[in-house]
Amino acid sequence: MLDKLQKIFRVYTDNKEVNITGDMVLLTDLGLNSYELVELICEIEEQLNIVIPDRIIGEFKTVQNVVDYISVYKY
């Protein structure tokens, strides 16, 4: 799952060279603001054909949080 998300993160953040790891903090390490985080989650939803409730998005602090949620939700 991390592999799929890495591709989405790289395209969305327009940084193809960063090695995205599970312990990266979404807002600081990836340089996202809260609006960009919501947009990123919308992109993940679209590409993976899932729905992530808005109330859950605020709980995502790291890349691994997103991976864990999607892994439980999707698989």
mmCIF file of the C-alpha atoms, coordinates in Angstrom:
data_MODEL
# 
_entry.id   MODEL 
# 
loop_
_atom_site.group_PDB 
_atom_site.id 
_atom_site.type_symbol 
_atom_site.label_atom_id 
_atom_site.label_alt_id 
_atom_site.label_comp_id 
_atom_site.label_asym_id 
_atom_site.label_entity_id 
_atom_site.label_seq_id 
_atom_site.pdbx_PDB_ins_code 
_atom_site.Cartn_x 
_atom_site.Cartn_y 
_atom_site.Cartn_z 
_atom_site.occupancy 
_atom_site.B_iso_or_equiv 
_atom_site.pdbx_formal_charge 
_atom_site.auth_seq_id 
_atom_site.auth_comp_id 
_atom_site.auth_asym_id 
_atom_site.auth_atom_id 
_atom_site.pdbx_PDB_model_num 
ATOM 1  C CA . MET A 1 1  ? 0.000   0.000  0.000  1.00 0.00 ? 1  MET A CA 1 
ATOM 2  C CA . LEU A 1 2  ? 2.856   2.388  0.771  1.00 0.00 ? 2  LEU A CA 1 
ATOM 3  C CA . ASP A 1 3  ? 4.113   1.969  -2.809 1.00 0.00 ? 3  ASP A CA 1 
ATOM 4  C CA . LYS A 1 4  ? 0.785   3.093  -4.269 1.00 0.00 ? 4  LYS A CA 1 
ATOM 5  C CA . LEU A 1 5  ? 0.594   6.047  -1.920 1.00 0.00 ? 5  LEU A CA 1 
ATOM 6  C CA . GLN A 1 6  ? 4.186   7.059  -2.585 1.00 0.00 ? 6  GLN A CA 1 
ATOM 7  C CA . LYS A 1 7  ? 3.340   7.570  -6.244 1.00 0.00 ? 7  LYS A CA 1 
ATOM 8  C CA . ILE A 1 8  ? 0.299   9.687  -5.372 1.00 0.00 ? 8  ILE A CA 1 
ATOM 9  C CA . PHE A 1 9  ? 2.269   11.744 -2.833 1.00 0.00 ? 9  PHE A CA 1 
ATOM 10 C CA . ARG A 1 10 ? 5.107   12.340 -5.280 1.00 0.00 ? 10 ARG A CA 1 
ATOM 11 C CA . VAL A 1 11 ? 2.812   13.485 -8.070 1.00 0.00 ? 11 VAL A CA 1 
ATOM 12 C CA . TYR A 1 12 ? 0.724   15.643 -5.775 1.00 0.00 ? 12 TYR A CA 1 
ATOM 13 C CA . THR A 1 13 ? 3.677   17.309 -4.056 1.00 0.00 ? 13 THR A CA 1 
ATOM 14 C CA . ASP A 1 14 ? 5.487   17.597 -7.400 1.00 0.00 ? 14 ASP A CA 1 
ATOM 15 C CA . ASN A 1 15 ? 8.590   16.103 -5.824 1.00 0.00 ? 15 ASN A CA 1 
ATOM 16 C CA . LYS A 1 16 ? 9.582   12.970 -7.672 1.00 0.00 ? 16 LYS A CA 1 
ATOM 17 C CA . GLU A 1 17 ? 12.898  12.579 -5.882 1.00 0.00 ? 17 GLU A CA 1 
ATOM 18 C CA . VAL A 1 18 ? 11.928  12.511 -2.222 1.00 0.00 ? 18 VAL A CA 1 
ATOM 19 C CA . ASN A 1 19 ? 11.890  9.066  -0.618 1.00 0.00 ? 19 ASN A CA 1 
ATOM 20 C CA . ILE A 1 20 ? 8.524   9.018  1.097  1.00 0.00 ? 20 ILE A CA 1 
ATOM 21 C CA . THR A 1 21 ? 8.514   6.913  4.231  1.00 0.00 ? 21 THR A CA 1 
ATOM 22 C CA . GLY A 1 22 ? 5.823   6.010  6.715  1.00 0.00 ? 22 GLY A CA 1 
ATOM 23 C CA . ASP A 1 23 ? 7.234   8.179  9.476  1.00 0.00 ? 23 ASP A CA 1 
ATOM 24 C CA . MET A 1 24 ? 7.078   11.393 7.436  1.00 0.00 ? 24 MET A CA 1 
ATOM 25 C CA . VAL A 1 25 ? 4.790   14.046 8.898  1.00 0.00 ? 25 VAL A CA 1 
ATOM 26 C CA . LEU A 1 26 ? 2.275   15.183 6.310  1.00 0.00 ? 26 LEU A CA 1 
ATOM 27 C CA . LEU A 1 27 ? 2.187   18.860 7.206  1.00 0.00 ? 27 LEU A CA 1 
ATOM 28 C CA . THR A 1 28 ? 5.885   19.438 7.871  1.00 0.00 ? 28 THR A CA 1 
ATOM 29 C CA . ASP A 1 29 ? 7.937   16.820 6.039  1.00 0.00 ? 29 ASP A CA 1 
ATOM 30 C CA . LEU A 1 30 ? 5.799   16.943 2.899  1.00 0.00 ? 30 LEU A CA 1 
ATOM 31 C CA . GLY A 1 31 ? 5.199   20.668 3.254  1.00 0.00 ? 31 GLY A CA 1 
ATOM 32 C CA . LEU A 1 32 ? 1.413   20.442 3.027  1.00 0.00 ? 32 LEU A CA 1 
ATOM 33 C CA . ASN A 1 33 ? -1.007  22.857 4.605  1.00 0.00 ? 33 ASN A CA 1 
ATOM 34 C CA . SER A 1 34 ? -4.400  21.666 5.865  1.00 0.00 ? 34 SER A CA 1 
ATOM 35 C CA . TYR A 1 35 ? -6.153  22.573 2.599  1.00 0.00 ? 35 TYR A CA 1 
ATOM 36 C CA . GLU A 1 36 ? -3.559  20.679 0.542  1.00 0.00 ? 36 GLU A CA 1 
ATOM 37 C CA . LEU A 1 37 ? -3.934  17.689 2.849  1.00 0.00 ? 37 LEU A CA 1 
ATOM 38 C CA . VAL A 1 38 ? -7.667  17.572 2.128  1.00 0.00 ? 38 VAL A CA 1 
ATOM 39 C CA . GLU A 1 39 ? -6.968  17.826 -1.610 1.00 0.00 ? 39 GLU A CA 1 
ATOM 40 C CA . LEU A 1 40 ? -4.409  15.028 -1.342 1.00 0.00 ? 40 LEU A CA 1 
ATOM 41 C CA . ILE A 1 41 ? -6.894  12.797 0.478  1.00 0.00 ? 41 ILE A CA 1 
ATOM 42 C CA . CYS A 1 42 ? -9.461  13.523 -2.253 1.00 0.00 ? 42 CYS A CA 1 
ATOM 43 C CA . GLU A 1 43 ? -6.904  12.414 -4.832 1.00 0.00 ? 43 GLU A CA 1 
ATOM 44 C CA . ILE A 1 44 ? -6.226  9.221  -2.867 1.00 0.00 ? 44 ILE A CA 1 
ATOM 45 C CA . GLU A 1 45 ? -9.968  8.552  -2.658 1.00 0.00 ? 45 GLU A CA 1 
ATOM 46 C CA . GLU A 1 46 ? -10.342 9.004  -6.386 1.00 0.00 ? 46 GLU A CA 1 
ATOM 47 C CA . GLN A 1 47 ? -7.380  6.869  -7.376 1.00 0.00 ? 47 GLN A CA 1 
ATOM 48 C CA . LEU A 1 48 ? -8.129  4.051  -4.932 1.00 0.00 ? 48 LEU A CA 1 
ATOM 49 C CA . ASN A 1 49 ? -11.909 4.263  -5.284 1.00 0.00 ? 49 ASN A CA 1 
ATOM 50 C CA . ILE A 1 50 ? -12.531 4.638  -1.558 1.00 0.00 ? 50 ILE A CA 1 
ATOM 51 C CA . VAL A 1 51 ? -14.211 7.175  0.713  1.00 0.00 ? 51 VAL A CA 1 
ATOM 52 C CA . ILE A 1 52 ? -12.406 8.634  3.707  1.00 0.00 ? 52 ILE A CA 1 
ATOM 53 C CA . PRO A 1 53 ? -14.749 10.517 6.052  1.00 0.00 ? 53 PRO A CA 1 
ATOM 54 C CA . ASP A 1 54 ? -13.814 14.151 6.666  1.00 0.00 ? 54 ASP A CA 1 
ATOM 55 C CA . ARG A 1 55 ? -13.663 13.566 10.420 1.00 0.00 ? 55 ARG A CA 1 
ATOM 56 C CA . ILE A 1 56 ? -10.853 11.025 9.866  1.00 0.00 ? 56 ILE A CA 1 
ATOM 57 C CA . ILE A 1 57 ? -8.626  13.347 7.831  1.00 0.00 ? 57 ILE A CA 1 
ATOM 58 C CA . GLY A 1 58 ? -7.727  15.378 10.921 1.00 0.00 ? 58 GLY A CA 1 
ATOM 59 C CA . GLU A 1 59 ? -6.332  12.236 12.521 1.00 0.00 ? 59 GLU A CA 1 
ATOM 60 C CA . PHE A 1 60 ? -3.774  11.742 9.754  1.00 0.00 ? 60 PHE A CA 1 
ATOM 61 C CA . LYS A 1 61 ? -0.468  13.037 11.041 1.00 0.00 ? 61 LYS A CA 1 
ATOM 62 C CA . THR A 1 62 ? 1.999   10.785 9.217  1.00 0.00 ? 62 THR A CA 1 
ATOM 63 C CA . VAL A 1 63 ? 2.124   8.910  5.946  1.00 0.00 ? 63 VAL A CA 1 
ATOM 64 C CA . GLN A 1 64 ? 1.834   5.691  7.970  1.00 0.00 ? 64 GLN A CA 1 
ATOM 65 C CA . ASN A 1 65 ? -1.479  6.875  9.479  1.00 0.00 ? 65 ASN A CA 1 
ATOM 66 C CA . VAL A 1 66 ? -2.888  7.101  5.958  1.00 0.00 ? 66 VAL A CA 1 
ATOM 67 C CA . VAL A 1 67 ? -1.431  3.719  4.987  1.00 0.00 ? 67 VAL A CA 1 
ATOM 68 C CA . ASP A 1 68 ? -2.855  2.061  8.109  1.00 0.00 ? 68 ASP A CA 1 
ATOM 69 C CA . TYR A 1 69 ? -6.328  3.507  7.591  1.00 0.00 ? 69 TYR A CA 1 
ATOM 70 C CA . ILE A 1 70 ? -6.488  2.529  3.936  1.00 0.00 ? 70 ILE A CA 1 
ATOM 71 C CA . SER A 1 71 ? -5.096  -0.945 4.611  1.00 0.00 ? 71 SER A CA 1 
ATOM 72 C CA . VAL A 1 72 ? -7.857  -1.627 7.136  1.00 0.00 ? 72 VAL A CA 1 
ATOM 73 C CA . TYR A 1 73 ? -10.531 0.034  5.035  1.00 0.00 ? 73 TYR A CA 1 
ATOM 74 C CA . LYS A 1 74 ? -9.640  -1.416 1.685  1.00 0.00 ? 74 LYS A CA 1 
ATOM 75 C CA . TYR A 1 75 ? -8.126  -4.797 2.411  1.00 0.00 ? 75 TYR A CA 1 
# 
